[in-house]
């Protein structure tokens, strides 16, 4: 056989093996690492079972069982994010993302993290425009453990002077590293909303002005926690390998006794109609080249125009 032909066939076989291996690895990752997965393979219809209900204290609960892999994912979403934090409290939403790992009634400083990791799980949290979220992915038999731990810090975070001072320093250093002392720091996600919008809630410094973070008192922080980190300002999502009836019992057991808070009215986030182009510039002594960002105001959420815009992107 011609040597070139033989090499060509071998190369094709190698590519096929690599393709098959890539598909196998991709399938395994999808099965092991996602919080919400597709229906079993034998079903010809793609269905994701989802059940919604609410506890008497206002906690919204979402259940989505899937038995593809023996894991569960628990997520808690608090309706307090960058742009809905109160005036003179810029950076508080982000500050509390850090505070939530500083201990609670039954878990000491950073013990929440140790609890998840020592049970073979992973976890994280993030601050977004309208909410702050926390999640854990654990073996399926640790569902009760995850719900107990999340309810423990929702019901009584360790908001102490020591923890506050420590996390004020952590957040301050994070702002300095990611924004103040870094070329193009925060560009454009941090700068664009401030220049493109007129409403203070949409246009303030979402990372937080250091003067606001440094000026926070223990009373300020305790009040913020009691107001926004309450069951009636939260949504709990559970997905993975669990039985809904059992999950409901755990949810009622650990979250049912938590007290709701008196929530302030939601801020008005509407923007005045933009009639002409807006331009702004920000000098950056650390950047050697100019950067350019262009933004557009989107249609209101949940309108037909909003979804059409999303499809066009």
C-alpha positions in Angstrom: 0.0 0.0 0.0 1.2 3.5 -0.8 2.9 5.0 2.3 1.1 8.3 1.9 -2.3 6.6 1.7 -1.5 4.6 4.8 -0.5 7.7 6.7 -3.6 9.4 5.6 -5.8 6.6 6.9 -4.0 6.5 10.2 -4.5 10.3 10.6 -8.2 10.0 9.9 -8.5 7.2 12.5 -6.6 9.3 15.0 -8.9 12.2 14.4 -11.9 10.0 14.9 -10.6 8.6 18.2 -9.9 12.2 19.4 -13.4 13.3 18.4 -15.0 10.3 20.2 -12.8 11.0 23.2 -13.8 14.6 23.2 -17.5 13.8 23.0 -17.1 11.3 25.9 -15.3 13.8 28.1 -17.8 16.5 27.3 -20.7 14.1 28.1 -19.0 13.2 31.4 -18.5 16.8 32.4 -22.1 17.7 31.6 -23.3 14.8 33.7 -21.0 15.6 36.7 -20.7 19.3 36.8 -23.9 21.0 36.0 -26.7 22.0 38.3 -29.6 21.4 35.9 -29.4 18.5 33.4 -31.5 17.0 30.6 -34.1 14.3 30.9 -33.0 10.6 30.8 -31.7 9.4 27.4 -34.6 7.0 26.8 -37.1 9.9 26.7 -37.5 11.4 23.2 -38.9 14.6 24.7 -36.6 17.1 26.5 -38.3 17.9 29.8 -37.0 19.6 32.9 -39.3 19.1 35.9 -39.6 22.3 37.9 -41.9 22.9 41.0 -42.4 26.3 42.6 -43.8 27.0 46.0 -43.5 29.5 48.9 -43.2 29.1 52.6 -45.4 31.1 55.0 -42.4 33.3 55.9 -42.0 34.4 52.2 -39.1 32.1 51.1 -39.6 31.1 47.5 -38.5 27.6 46.7 -37.7 26.0 43.3 -37.3 22.2 43.0 -35.9 20.5 39.9 -35.1 16.8 40.5 -32.8 15.0 38.0 -31.3 11.6 38.7 -28.7 11.6 36.0 -25.8 11.7 38.5 -25.7 11.3 42.3 -25.1 15.0 43.0 -27.2 17.9 44.2 -26.9 21.6 43.8 -28.3 24.1 46.3 -28.5 27.8 45.5 -29.7 30.7 47.5 -30.5 34.0 45.8 -31.0 37.2 47.8 -32.6 40.2 46.1 -29.9 42.6 46.9 -27.3 43.4 44.3 -25.1 46.2 43.0 -27.8 48.5 41.7 -30.5 48.0 44.4 -28.3 48.7 47.4 -29.3 51.8 49.4 -27.7 55.2 49.0 -24.6 55.8 51.0 -24.2 52.1 51.3 -22.3 51.5 48.0 -20.4 48.3 48.1 -22.5 46.8 50.9 -24.0 44.1 48.6 -20.5 43.0 47.6 -19.2 43.4 51.2 -21.9 40.9 52.3 -20.8 38.3 49.8 -17.6 38.2 51.8 -19.3 38.4 55.2 -21.4 35.4 54.5 -18.4 33.1 54.9 -17.3 34.6 58.3 -19.4 32.3 60.5 -22.9 31.8 61.9 -24.8 30.3 64.9 -23.3 26.8 64.5 -20.4 27.3 62.1 -17.3 29.3 62.9 -15.2 31.5 60.7 -14.7 29.8 57.2 -16.2 26.5 58.6 -19.0 26.7 56.0 -16.3 26.3 53.3 -14.6 23.5 55.2 -17.9 21.7 55.7 -18.6 21.6 51.9 -15.1 20.8 50.8 -14.6 18.0 53.4 -17.8 16.4 52.1 -16.4 16.3 48.5 -18.2 19.4 47.3 -17.5 22.8 45.8 -19.1 26.2 46.4 -19.0 29.8 45.4 -20.9 33.1 45.6 -21.2 36.2 43.5 -22.7 39.7 43.5 -24.8 40.7 40.4 -26.8 43.8 39.4 -30.0 42.7 41.1 -29.1 39.8 43.4 -26.3 38.1 45.4 -26.1 34.3 45.1 -24.5 31.4 46.9 -24.4 27.8 45.8 -22.9 24.4 46.8 -22.6 21.2 44.7 -22.4 18.1 46.9 -22.9 14.4 46.8 -26.7 13.6 46.8 -26.7 12.2 50.3 -25.5 15.6 51.7 -28.6 17.6 50.7 -29.7 18.0 54.3 -26.3 19.2 55.3 -26.3 21.9 52.6 -29.8 23.1 53.6 -28.9 23.1 57.3 -25.8 25.2 56.7 -27.5 27.7 54.4 -30.4 28.2 56.9 -27.9 28.6 59.7 -26.2 31.6 58.1 -29.5 33.1 56.8 -30.9 32.8 60.4 -27.9 34.3 62.2 -24.7 35.5 60.5 -21.8 36.3 62.8 -21.9 40.1 62.2 -19.2 41.1 64.6 -16.8 44.1 64.8 -13.9 41.8 64.2 -15.4 40.2 61.1 -16.5 43.6 59.8 -13.1 45.2 60.1 -11.4 42.1 58.5 -13.7 42.1 55.5 -13.6 45.9 55.0 -9.8 45.4 54.6 -10.3 42.4 52.2 -12.8 44.3 50.0 -10.7 47.5 50.1 -7.7 45.5 48.9 -9.8 43.8 46.2 -10.9 47.2 44.8 -7.3 48.4 44.8 -6.0 45.3 43.0 -8.8 44.9 40.5 -9.6 48.6 39.8 -7.4 51.3 41.2 -3.9 49.8 40.7 -4.6 47.9 37.5 -4.6 49.2 33.9 -8.2 49.5 32.5 -9.4 48.4 36.0 -13.1 47.7 36.0 -13.4 48.6 32.3 -16.0 48.4 30.9 -18.3 46.6 33.3 -17.7 49.1 36.1 -17.4 52.3 34.1 -20.1 51.8 31.4 -23.2 51.9 33.7 -21.9 55.0 35.4 -21.5 56.9 32.1 -24.5 55.5 30.2 -27.2 56.0 32.9 -28.7 58.9 34.8 -30.6 57.2 37.6 -28.3 56.9 40.7 -29.2 53.3 41.3 -28.0 52.4 37.8 -25.1 54.8 37.6 -23.2 54.7 41.0 -19.9 52.8 41.6 -21.1 49.2 41.9 -17.9 48.0 43.4 -18.4 50.5 46.2 -16.7 53.7 47.1 -14.0 53.0 49.6 -15.2 55.9 51.8 -18.6 54.2 52.1 -17.1 50.8 52.9 -14.6 52.2 55.4 -17.3 54.3 57.1 -19.6 51.3 57.6 -20.4 50.8 61.3 -21.4 47.5 63.0 -25.0 48.9 63.4 -25.1 49.7 59.7 -24.0 46.2 58.7 -26.3 44.4 61.2 -29.3 46.4 59.9 -28.4 45.6 56.3 -28.2 41.9 57.1 -31.5 41.8 59.0 -33.3 43.7 56.2 -32.0 42.0 53.1 -30.8 38.6 54.2 -34.3 37.4 55.2 -36.4 34.5 53.8 -39.0 36.9 52.2 -36.1 38.5 50.2 -34.6 35.2 49.1 -35.2 32.3 46.7 -33.9 28.8 47.3 -33.2 26.5 44.4 -32.5 22.7 44.6 -31.6 20.6 41.7 -30.0 17.2 41.2 -30.5 13.7 42.6 -33.2 14.1 45.3 -36.8 13.3 46.1 -39.0 16.3 46.3 -41.0 15.1 49.3 -37.9 14.6 51.3 -36.4 18.0 50.2 -39.6 19.8 51.2 -39.4 18.3 54.7 -35.8 19.5 55.0 -36.7 23.0 53.7 -39.5 23.3 56.2 -37.4 22.0 59.1 -34.5 24.4 58.6 -36.0 27.4 56.9 -39.6 27.4 58.1 -38.9 29.0 61.5 -36.9 31.9 60.1 -38.5 35.3 60.6 -39.3 37.6 57.6 -38.1 41.2 57.6 -39.7 44.5 56.9 -38.5 45.2 53.4 -38.2 48.7 52.0 -39.9 49.5 48.7 -38.0 48.4 45.6 -36.1 51.3 44.1 -37.3 52.9 40.8 -34.7 51.7 38.3 -36.3 53.4 35.2 -34.1 55.6 33.1 -35.3 58.8 31.3 -35.5 58.5 27.6 -32.2 59.1 25.9 -32.6 61.7 23.1 -29.0 62.0 22.0 -25.6 60.3 22.1 -23.6 60.3 25.3 -19.8 60.4 25.4 -17.5 60.2 28.3 -13.8 59.6 28.9 -11.8 58.4 31.9 -8.0 59.1 32.2 -6.0 56.1 33.3 -2.3 56.8 34.2 -1.6 53.0 34.2 -2.9 52.3 30.7 -0.5 52.8 27.8 -3.2 52.4 25.0 -6.7 53.9 24.9 -9.7 51.6 25.2 -13.1 52.0 23.6 -16.5 50.7 24.8 -19.9 51.3 23.2 -23.2 50.5 24.9 -26.9 50.5 24.1 -29.9 50.7 26.4 -32.0 47.6 26.2 -35.8 47.3 26.1 -37.5 46.7 29.4 -37.2 43.2 30.8 -39.9 40.6 30.1 -41.2 42.6 27.1 -41.4 41.1 23.6 -38.7 43.6 22.5 -36.4 42.5 25.2 -36.5 38.8 24.1 -36.2 39.8 20.5 -33.0 41.8 21.3 -31.6 38.8 23.1 -32.2 36.6 20.1 -30.5 39.1 17.7 -27.3 39.1 19.7 
